[in-house]
Amino acid sequence: MTRALLVVVAIAAATATSALAQSERGHQHPGGDAQAHQRVEACQREFDRVVADGRGFGLAFPADQNDYPGPLHVLELKDRLRLTPEPETRMRVLFEAMLADARARAARLAAAEARLRQIFAERAADDAAVRTAVAEAETARAEVPLAHLLKHLRTRDVLTEAQRQAYHQLRWGAPKNP
């Protein structure tokens, strides 16, 4: 698992454990658990920072786990995958294109989320404004994983079957499922 995903899982587990413990003890505080909210906010800030930088934050796991490697990780493993110069060059081109695309999509998402926050901050929230802002943010959010997933499709085509199998073993510690 990537470090970022581990952070998300740890925060989610801590939040759930804290909420369960409070509920079982009957000490539910009116208004919620401030520490849990702070942990969720910290996780969101980390997600925003990583995604804005063009990295995936686990968004391409469906591809990576199923024999569609990502260009960054192929480049990281290039020696162990025995990439020759031509595929390595193609990986670099794919990686740079992925970064540019991911950063652009992340910027659109950040702008859409800022507009949503602004509606509430300016006390301009009404049914229509909120629906429109949420729809724009969710449309932008749906585009973010595509920057990564579509490059995973292209990356797979560059590698041989043996390289894809080696990649899976190196990244996930087990042979891929048939």
N, CA and C of each residue as an Amber inpcrd file, in Angstrom:
protein
   534
   0.8440000  -1.1810000   0.0000000   0.0000000   0.0000000   0.0000000
   0.8860000   1.2400000   0.0000000   0.4110000   2.3030000  -0.6280000
   1.1800000   3.5250000  -0.6060000   1.0580000   4.1680000   0.7600000
   1.9980000   5.0200000   1.0640000   1.9890000   5.7110000   2.3530000
   0.7210000   6.5410000   2.5130000   0.2960000   7.2020000   1.4360000
  -0.8970000   8.0390000   1.4970000  -2.1270000   7.2060000   1.8200000
  -2.2510000   6.0390000   1.1980000  -3.4020000   5.1930000   1.4650000
  -3.3560000   4.6920000   2.9080000  -2.1690000   4.3790000   3.4040000
  -2.0500000   3.9520000   4.7920000  -2.5180000   5.0450000   5.7410000
  -2.2130000   6.3040000   5.4140000  -2.6700000   7.4240000   6.2370000
  -4.1900000   7.4690000   6.2570000  -4.8030000   7.3270000   5.0950000
  -6.2630000   7.3480000   5.0100000  -6.8550000   6.2170000   5.8320000
  -6.3360000   5.0160000   5.6610000  -6.8520000   3.8630000   6.3930000
  -6.6690000   4.0570000   7.8960000  -5.5260000   4.5480000   8.3150000
  -5.2630000   4.7630000   9.7420000  -6.2110000   5.8020000  10.3260000
  -6.4320000   6.8760000   9.6040000  -7.3300000   7.9180000  10.0950000
  -8.7570000   7.3900000  10.1730000  -9.1750000   6.6860000   9.1370000
 -10.5360000   6.1360000   9.1420000 -10.7150000   5.1570000  10.2970000
  -9.7190000   4.3110000  10.5160000  -9.8110000   3.3410000  11.6090000
  -9.8340000   4.0410000  12.9640000  -8.9840000   5.0470000  13.1270000
  -8.9460000   5.7750000  14.3920000 -10.2570000   6.5040000  14.6480000
 -10.8080000   7.0870000  13.6070000 -12.0750000   7.7980000  13.7370000
 -13.1940000   6.8340000  14.1050000 -13.2560000   5.7150000  13.4240000
 -14.2980000   4.7280000  13.7070000 -14.1440000   4.1570000  15.1100000
 -12.9180000   3.8500000  15.5070000 -12.6600000   3.3010000  16.8350000
 -13.0470000   4.3050000  17.9120000 -12.6730000   5.5650000  17.7150000
 -13.0050000   6.6140000  18.6760000 -14.5090000   6.7810000  18.8130000
 -15.2100000   6.8090000  17.6820000 -16.6630000   6.9750000  17.7120000
 -17.3260000   5.7880000  18.3880000 -16.8670000   4.5780000  18.0880000
 -17.4380000   3.3850000  18.6870000 -17.2010000   3.3790000  20.1930000
 -15.9900000   3.7100000  20.6000000 -15.6710000   3.7130000  22.0290000
 -16.5380000   4.7280000  22.7730000 -16.7060000   5.9020000  22.2160000
 -17.5390000   6.9100000  22.8670000 -18.9890000   6.4640000  22.9360000
 -19.4660000   5.8640000  21.8600000 -20.8450000   5.4080000  21.8110000
 -21.0860000   4.3220000  22.8480000 -20.1460000   3.3890000  22.9680000
 -20.2920000   2.2910000  23.9290000 -20.2400000   2.7930000  25.3610000
 -19.4680000   3.8500000  25.6060000 -19.3650000   4.4050000  26.9540000
 -20.5100000   5.3730000  27.2480000 -21.2630000   5.7160000  26.2080000
 -22.3650000   6.6520000  26.4250000 -21.8860000   8.0750000  26.6120000
 -20.7080000   8.3910000  26.1650000 -20.1430000   9.7340000  26.3320000
 -20.1630000  10.5120000  25.0320000 -21.1830000  10.3660000  24.2610000
 -21.2740000  11.0990000  23.0060000 -21.4090000  12.5830000  23.3410000
 -20.5090000  13.3980000  22.8180000 -20.5340000  14.8320000  23.0740000
 -21.4740000  15.5170000  22.0940000 -22.2800000  16.4500000  22.5850000
 -23.1340000  17.1900000  21.6540000 -22.2500000  17.8770000  20.6070000
 -22.6560000  17.7710000  19.3540000 -21.8920000  18.4260000  18.2960000
 -20.8040000  17.5530000  17.7230000 -20.5510000  16.3890000  18.2860000
 -19.5740000  15.4750000  17.7100000 -18.2340000  15.5030000  18.3980000
 -17.3120000  14.7860000  17.8120000 -15.9620000  14.6100000  18.3310000
 -15.0110000  15.5210000  17.5630000 -14.5490000  16.5840000  18.2080000
 -13.6830000  17.5620000  17.5330000 -12.4050000  16.9090000  17.0130000
 -11.8360000  15.9750000  17.7690000 -10.6070000  15.3280000  17.3140000
 -10.8530000  14.5040000  16.0570000 -11.9740000  13.8410000  15.9860000
 -12.2940000  13.0630000  14.7880000 -12.4330000  13.9880000  13.5860000
 -13.0780000  15.1120000  13.7720000 -13.2260000  16.0780000  12.6760000
 -11.8640000  16.6080000  12.2360000 -10.9990000  16.8510000  13.2010000
  -9.6520000  17.3360000  12.8710000  -8.8580000  16.2890000  12.0950000
  -9.0070000  15.0210000  12.4640000  -8.3130000  13.9520000  11.7360000
  -8.8310000  13.8410000  10.3020000 -10.1350000  13.9280000  10.1380000
 -10.7120000  13.8680000   8.7970000 -10.2430000  15.0680000   7.9830000
 -10.2330000  16.2360000   8.5870000  -9.7680000  17.4390000   7.8880000
  -8.2980000  17.2990000   7.4850000  -7.4750000  16.7430000   8.3650000
  -6.0590000  16.5170000   8.0480000  -5.9080000  15.5410000   6.8880000
  -6.7160000  14.5090000   6.8890000  -6.6890000  13.5360000   5.7950000
  -7.0840000  14.2090000   4.4880000  -8.1090000  15.0510000   4.5290000
  -8.5500000  15.7570000   3.3250000  -7.4550000  16.6920000   2.8110000
  -6.7870000  17.3830000   3.7290000  -5.6770000  18.2690000   3.3120000
  -4.5620000  17.4620000   2.6630000  -4.2540000  16.2860000   3.2020000
  -3.2130000  15.4300000   2.6210000  -3.6340000  14.9540000   1.2300000
  -4.8760000  14.5280000   1.0950000  -5.3850000  14.1100000  -0.2090000
  -5.2580000  15.2630000  -1.2070000  -5.7200000  16.4440000  -0.8170000
  -5.6650000  17.6060000  -1.7120000  -4.2340000  17.9200000  -2.1290000
  -3.3030000  17.8500000  -1.1800000  -1.9040000  18.1640000  -1.4660000
  -1.2990000  17.1500000  -2.4340000  -1.5290000  15.8840000  -2.1820000
  -0.9630000  14.8210000  -3.0180000  -1.5580000  14.8690000  -4.4240000
  -2.8640000  15.0140000  -4.5120000  -3.5300000  15.0390000  -5.8100000
  -3.1420000  16.2930000  -6.5930000  -3.0290000  17.4280000  -5.9230000
  -2.6280000  18.6660000  -6.6020000  -1.2270000  18.5330000  -7.1980000
  -0.3950000  17.7100000  -6.5710000   0.9630000  17.4770000  -7.0660000
   0.9780000  16.5140000  -8.2560000  -0.1770000  15.9580000  -8.5870000
  -0.2620000  15.0610000  -9.7280000  -0.1270000  13.5940000  -9.3790000
   0.0050000  13.3030000  -8.0890000   0.1200000  11.9020000  -7.6750000
  -1.2660000  11.3200000  -7.4410000  -1.3340000  10.0050000  -7.3760000
  -2.6280000   9.3400000  -7.4300000  -3.3480000   9.0680000  -6.1390000
  -2.6640000   9.0000000  -5.0090000  -3.3070000   8.7450000  -3.7150000
  -4.1540000   7.4760000  -3.7620000  -3.6660000   6.4740000  -4.5000000
  -4.3830000   5.2030000  -4.5890000  -5.5360000   5.1990000  -5.5720000
  -5.7230000   6.2920000  -6.3150000  -6.8540000   6.3820000  -7.2360000
  -6.7640000   5.3910000  -8.3930000  -5.5750000   4.9000000  -8.6880000
  -5.4110000   3.9600000  -9.8070000  -5.2290000   2.5200000  -9.3230000
  -5.5140000   2.2460000  -8.0690000  -5.3790000   0.8750000  -7.5690000
  -6.1570000  -0.1410000  -8.3930000  -7.3760000   0.1550000  -8.8490000
  -8.0890000  -0.8580000  -9.6480000  -7.2740000  -1.3080000 -10.8630000
  -6.5560000  -0.3980000 -11.4680000  -5.7180000  -0.7490000 -12.6190000
  -4.4470000  -1.4510000 -12.1500000  -3.7480000  -0.8210000 -11.2150000
  -2.4460000  -1.3140000 -10.7850000  -2.5260000  -2.7340000 -10.2300000
  -3.5700000  -3.0310000  -9.5120000  -3.7200000  -4.3520000  -8.9010000
  -4.1190000  -5.4250000  -9.9130000  -4.5200000  -5.0080000 -11.0930000
  -5.0610000  -5.9560000 -12.0640000  -4.3270000  -5.9290000 -13.3920000
  -3.0000000  -5.8420000 -13.3060000  -2.1490000  -6.0150000 -14.4790000
  -2.1270000  -4.8130000 -15.4240000  -2.3850000  -3.6140000 -14.8880000
  -2.2560000  -2.3830000 -15.6550000  -1.3230000  -1.4560000 -14.8720000
  -0.0140000  -1.6380000 -15.0300000   0.9620000  -0.8680000 -14.2560000
   0.8960000   0.6280000 -14.5520000   1.3990000   1.3940000 -13.6110000
   1.4770000   2.8380000 -13.7950000   2.8740000   3.2520000 -14.2330000
   2.9720000   4.3430000 -15.0080000   4.2720000   4.7530000 -15.5370000
   5.2810000   5.1560000 -14.4600000   4.8370000   5.8060000 -13.4000000
   5.7740000   6.1930000 -12.3380000   6.4290000   4.9640000 -11.7320000
   5.6350000   3.9930000 -11.3880000   6.1760000   2.8090000 -10.7140000
   6.9970000   1.9400000 -11.6660000   6.6410000   1.9390000 -12.9370000
   7.4720000   1.2350000 -13.9130000   8.8460000   1.8950000 -13.9690000
   8.8580000   3.2180000 -13.9760000  10.1540000   3.9270000 -13.9930000
  10.9410000   3.6630000 -12.7130000  10.2540000   3.6020000 -11.5960000
  10.9330000   3.2990000 -10.3300000  11.5520000   1.8990000 -10.3480000
  10.9290000   0.9980000 -11.0700000  11.3750000  -0.4030000 -11.1210000
  12.0740000  -0.7490000 -12.4360000  12.4560000   0.2510000 -13.2060000
  12.9550000   0.0280000 -14.5670000  14.1140000  -0.9570000 -14.6280000
  15.0390000  -0.9050000 -13.6970000  16.1760000  -1.8290000 -13.7340000
  15.7300000  -3.2650000 -13.4620000  14.8590000  -3.4280000 -12.4870000
  14.3960000  -4.7680000 -12.1390000  13.4600000  -5.3420000 -13.2010000
  12.8250000  -4.4420000 -13.9680000  11.9620000  -4.8910000 -15.0700000
  12.7420000  -5.0320000 -16.3750000  14.0090000  -4.6200000 -16.3210000
  14.8940000  -4.6880000 -17.4930000  14.3230000  -3.9330000 -18.6970000
  13.9130000  -2.7030000 -18.4090000  13.4200000  -1.8690000 -19.5050000
  14.5730000  -1.4920000 -20.4240000  14.3510000  -1.5700000 -21.6910000
  15.3380000  -1.1110000 -22.6640000  15.0990000   0.3870000 -22.8850000
  16.0090000   1.0700000 -23.5560000  15.8710000   2.5280000 -23.6930000
  14.5600000   2.9950000 -24.3330000  14.0880000   2.3050000 -25.3560000
  12.8710000   2.7700000 -26.0270000  11.6390000   2.7070000 -25.1130000
  11.3700000   1.5930000 -24.4390000  10.2340000   1.5880000 -23.5090000
  10.4210000   2.5630000 -22.3380000  11.6600000   2.7380000 -21.9040000
  11.8970000   3.6990000 -20.8210000  11.5350000   5.1060000 -21.2820000
  11.9010000   5.4570000 -22.4830000  11.5560000   6.7780000 -23.0200000
  10.0440000   6.9240000 -23.1200000   9.3760000   5.8900000 -23.5870000
   7.9120000   5.9320000 -23.6730000   7.2760000   6.0930000 -22.2850000
   7.8670000   5.4390000 -21.2850000   7.3580000   5.5710000 -19.9160000
   7.5240000   7.0010000 -19.4140000   8.6530000   7.5980000 -19.7010000
   8.8800000   8.9870000 -19.2670000   7.8680000   9.9340000 -19.9100000
   7.5910000   9.7290000 -21.1910000   6.6000000  10.5540000 -21.8890000
   5.2180000  10.3520000 -21.2660000   4.8480000   9.1070000 -21.0140000
   3.5590000   8.8220000 -20.3770000   3.4770000   9.4370000 -18.9790000
   4.5520000   9.3220000 -18.2340000   4.5640000   9.8640000 -16.8770000
   4.4010000  11.3810000 -16.8900000   5.1400000  12.0650000 -17.7380000
   5.0370000  13.5270000 -17.8090000   3.6430000  13.9520000 -18.2580000
   3.0790000  13.2440000 -19.2140000   1.7200000  13.5520000 -19.6680000
   0.7140000  13.3100000 -18.5400000   0.9130000  12.2310000 -17.7920000
   0.0260000  11.9230000 -16.6810000   0.0900000  13.0220000 -15.6190000
   1.2900000  13.4510000 -15.2820000   1.4360000  14.5100000 -14.2820000
   0.7280000  15.7840000 -14.7130000   0.9480000  16.1930000 -15.9430000
   0.3380000  17.4270000 -16.4360000  -1.1880000  17.3160000 -16.4190000
  -1.6950000  16.1910000 -16.8990000  -3.1300000  15.9680000 -16.9440000
  -3.7050000  15.9110000 -15.5320000  -3.0590000  15.1790000 -14.6500000
  -3.5450000  15.0370000 -13.2710000  -3.5470000  16.3760000 -12.5470000
  -2.5110000  17.1580000 -12.7360000  -2.4570000  18.4780000 -12.0780000
  -3.5590000  19.3970000 -12.5960000  -3.8100000  19.3630000 -13.8900000
  -4.8690000  20.2080000 -14.4590000  -6.2340000  19.7870000 -13.9160000
  -6.4740000  18.4890000 -13.8620000  -7.7590000  17.9960000 -13.3570000
  -7.9040000  18.3040000 -11.8710000  -6.8210000  18.1700000 -11.1150000
  -6.8610000  18.4770000  -9.6860000  -7.1340000  19.9660000  -9.4590000
  -6.5870000  20.8130000 -10.2990000  -6.8280000  22.2550000 -10.1730000
  -8.3050000  22.5700000 -10.4170000  -8.9140000  21.8980000 -11.3950000
 -10.3510000  22.1020000 -11.6440000 -11.1830000  21.6320000 -10.4470000
 -10.7860000  20.5220000  -9.8430000 -11.4910000  20.0300000  -8.6600000
 -11.3450000  21.0200000  -7.5070000 -10.1440000  21.5000000  -7.2680000
  -9.9190000  22.4530000  -6.1780000 -10.7480000  23.7230000  -6.3810000
 -10.8180000  24.1990000  -7.6130000 -11.6030000  25.4020000  -7.9060000
 -13.0940000  25.1460000  -7.6650000 -13.5820000  23.9770000  -8.0760000
 -15.0000000  23.6530000  -7.8810000 -15.3210000  23.5320000  -6.3940000
 -14.4290000  22.9170000  -5.6260000 -14.6670000  22.7950000  -4.1830000
 -14.5920000  24.1530000  -3.5010000 -13.7050000  25.0170000  -3.9840000
 -13.6150000  26.3690000  -3.4280000 -14.9090000  27.1420000  -3.6850000
 -15.4810000  26.9640000  -4.8760000 -16.7620000  27.6270000  -5.1720000
 -17.8590000  27.1350000  -4.2250000 -17.8710000  25.8460000  -3.9470000
 -18.8670000  25.3020000  -3.0240000 -18.6990000  25.9080000  -1.6270000
 -17.4650000  25.9480000  -1.1480000 -17.2190000  26.5640000   0.1730000
 -17.6090000  28.0370000   0.1770000 -17.3180000  28.7210000  -0.9210000
 -17.5960000  30.1540000  -1.0230000 -19.1000000  30.4290000  -0.9240000
 -19.9050000  29.5840000  -1.5170000 -21.3630000  29.7660000  -1.4460000
 -21.8160000  29.8150000   0.0050000 -21.2730000  28.9170000   0.8140000
 -21.6500000  28.9050000   2.2250000 -21.0080000  30.0540000   2.9880000
 -19.7390000  30.3310000   2.7080000 -19.0400000  31.4090000   3.4090000
 -19.6950000  32.7600000   3.1660000 -20.2160000  32.9670000   1.9780000
 -20.8600000  34.2370000   1.6380000 -22.3450000  34.2560000   1.9910000
 -22.8110000  33.1920000   2.6170000 -24.2210000  33.0610000   2.9900000
 -25.1260000  33.1600000   1.7580000 -24.6440000  32.6290000   0.6420000
 -25.3990000  32.6450000  -0.6090000 -25.9610000  31.2610000  -0.9240000
 -25.9300000  30.3690000   0.0430000 -26.3830000  28.9980000  -0.1850000
 -27.9020000  28.9350000  -0.2420000 -28.3740000  28.3990000  -1.3330000
 -29.7750000  28.0360000  -1.4580000 -29.8070000  26.7170000  -2.2270000
 -30.9720000  26.1480000  -2.3800000 -31.0990000  24.8380000  -2.9970000
 -30.4230000  24.7770000  -4.3670000 -30.7180000  25.7210000  -5.2240000
 -30.1860000  25.7080000  -6.5950000 -28.6700000  25.9150000  -6.6120000
 -28.1810000  26.8510000  -5.8310000 -26.7440000  27.1370000  -5.8130000
 -25.9520000  25.9440000  -5.2880000 -26.4550000  25.3160000  -4.2440000
 -25.7620000  24.1570000  -3.6690000 -25.7870000  22.9870000  -4.6450000
 -26.9180000  22.7180000  -5.2480000 -27.0040000  21.6240000  -6.2160000
 -26.0410000  21.8400000  -7.3840000 -25.9890000  23.0500000  -7.8880000
 -25.1000000  23.3540000  -9.0100000 -23.6370000  23.1950000  -8.6030000
 -23.2770000  23.7440000  -7.4570000 -21.8840000  23.6820000  -7.0060000
 -21.4570000  22.2460000  -6.7180000 -22.3330000  21.4550000  -6.1140000
 -22.0060000  20.0510000  -5.8330000 -21.8590000  19.2790000  -7.1410000
 -22.7490000  19.5070000  -8.0820000 -22.6540000  18.8190000  -9.3750000
 -21.3320000  19.1580000 -10.0660000 -20.9300000  20.4180000 -10.0220000
 -19.6570000  20.8110000 -10.6360000 -18.4720000  20.1530000  -9.9270000
 -18.5190000  20.1220000  -8.5970000 -17.4250000  19.5080000  -7.8370000
 -17.3470000  18.0090000  -8.1000000 -18.4790000  17.3470000  -8.1610000
 -18.4730000  15.9000000  -8.3910000 -18.0590000  15.5520000  -9.8160000
 -18.4270000  16.3770000 -10.7590000 -17.9660000  16.1630000 -12.1310000
 -16.4470000  16.2910000 -12.1890000 -15.9240000  17.3160000 -11.5320000
 -14.4690000  17.5080000 -11.4930000 -13.7900000  16.3580000 -10.7420000
 -14.4030000  15.9130000  -9.6400000 -13.8260000  14.8160000  -8.8490000
 -13.7500000  13.5270000  -9.6730000 -14.7490000  13.2710000 -10.4850000
 -14.7720000  12.0580000 -11.3110000 -13.6680000  12.0730000 -12.3600000
 -13.2100000  13.2370000 -12.7450000 -12.1660000  13.3530000 -13.7610000
 -10.7680000  13.0630000 -13.2140000 -10.5560000  13.2500000 -11.9290000
  -9.2100000  13.1190000 -11.3520000  -8.6270000  11.7170000 -11.5420000
  -9.3330000  10.6410000 -11.2110000  -8.7320000   9.3130000 -11.4090000
  -8.4370000   8.9910000 -12.8730000  -9.2040000   9.5850000 -13.7750000
  -8.9920000   9.2920000 -15.1940000  -7.5900000   9.6630000 -15.6620000
  -7.0230000  10.7120000 -15.1180000  -5.6650000  11.1130000 -15.5070000
  -4.6860000   9.9660000 -15.2710000  -4.9040000   9.2250000 -14.2170000
  -4.0180000   8.1100000 -13.8750000  -4.4370000   6.8250000 -14.5930000
  -5.7060000   6.5030000 -14.5170000  -6.1810000   5.2390000 -15.0800000
  -5.9400000   5.1370000 -16.5840000  -6.1480000   6.2220000 -17.2970000
  -5.9420000   6.1790000 -18.7510000  -4.4680000   5.9790000 -19.1120000
  -3.5750000   6.5020000 -18.2890000  -2.1420000   6.2790000 -18.5450000
  -1.7400000   4.8590000 -18.1800000  -2.4240000   4.2500000 -17.2230000
  -2.1680000   2.8430000 -16.9130000  -2.5040000   1.9730000 -18.1200000
  -3.5600000   2.3300000 -18.8410000  -3.9030000   1.5770000 -20.0600000
  -2.7530000   1.6320000 -21.0590000  -2.2000000   2.8060000 -21.2480000
  -1.1020000   2.9810000 -22.2270000   0.1770000   2.2950000 -21.7550000
   0.4110000   2.3440000 -20.4520000   1.6270000   1.7360000 -19.8910000
   1.6280000   0.2290000 -20.1150000   0.4960000  -0.3830000 -19.8960000
   0.3940000  -1.8390000 -20.0550000   0.8230000  -2.2620000 -21.4580000
   0.4510000  -1.4850000 -22.4510000   0.7670000  -1.8190000 -23.8420000
   2.2640000  -1.7470000 -24.1570000   3.0190000  -1.0350000 -23.3390000
   4.4540000  -0.8750000 -23.5870000   5.2430000  -2.0610000 -23.0390000
   4.7320000  -2.6900000 -21.9930000   5.4660000  -3.7670000 -21.3200000
   5.1460000  -5.1320000 -21.9200000   6.1050000  -6.0280000 -21.7820000
   5.8700000  -7.4150000 -22.1690000   5.0810000  -8.1050000 -21.0570000
   4.5460000  -9.2750000 -21.3620000   3.8190000 -10.0480000 -20.3410000
   4.7470000 -10.3730000 -19.1620000   5.9730000 -10.7410000 -19.4410000
   6.9280000 -11.0570000 -18.3670000   7.1900000  -9.8220000 -17.4990000
   7.3140000  -8.6530000 -18.1070000   7.5250000  -7.4280000 -17.3330000
   6.3030000  -7.0920000 -16.4860000   5.1160000  -7.3070000 -17.0280000
   3.9000000  -7.0440000 -16.2470000   3.8100000  -7.9920000 -15.0540000
   4.1700000  -9.2470000 -15.2580000   4.1370000 -10.2040000 -14.1510000
   5.1750000  -9.8340000 -13.0840000   6.3660000  -9.4670000 -13.5370000
   7.4040000  -9.0510000 -12.5910000   6.9740000  -7.7980000 -11.8350000
   6.3890000  -6.8640000 -12.5450000   5.8980000  -5.6280000 -11.9240000
   4.9050000  -5.9670000 -10.8100000   3.9370000  -6.8150000 -11.1170000
   2.9170000  -7.1600000 -10.1300000   3.5570000  -7.7990000  -8.9000000
   4.4730000  -8.6820000  -9.1110000   5.1680000  -9.3360000  -7.9940000
   5.9190000  -8.3000000  -7.1510000   6.6100000  -7.3980000  -7.8060000
   7.3910000  -6.3850000  -7.0970000   6.4970000  -5.3890000  -6.3540000
   5.4060000  -4.9860000  -6.9520000   4.5190000  -3.9880000  -6.3450000
   3.5960000  -4.5580000  -5.2880000   3.1060000  -5.7650000  -5.5200000
   2.0670000  -6.3120000  -4.6520000   2.5070000  -7.5310000  -3.8630000
   3.7290000  -8.0160000  -4.1170000   4.2800000  -9.0870000  -3.3140000
   3.6980000 -10.4620000  -3.5820000   2.9500000 -10.5800000  -4.6390000
   2.3470000 -11.8790000  -4.9640000   2.1260000 -11.9400000  -6.4600000
   2.1140000 -13.1450000  -6.9870000   1.7870000 -13.2550000  -8.4230000
   0.3690000 -12.7430000  -8.6590000   0.1580000 -12.2070000  -9.8440000
  -1.1850000 -11.6990000 -10.1580000  -2.1590000 -12.8590000 -10.2780000
  -3.4240000 -12.5560000 -10.0250000  -4.4770000 -13.5630000 -10.1750000
  -4.6780000 -13.8440000 -11.6540000  -4.9770000 -15.1000000 -11.9920000
  -5.1930000 -15.4240000 -13.4130000  -6.4090000 -14.7450000 -13.9850000
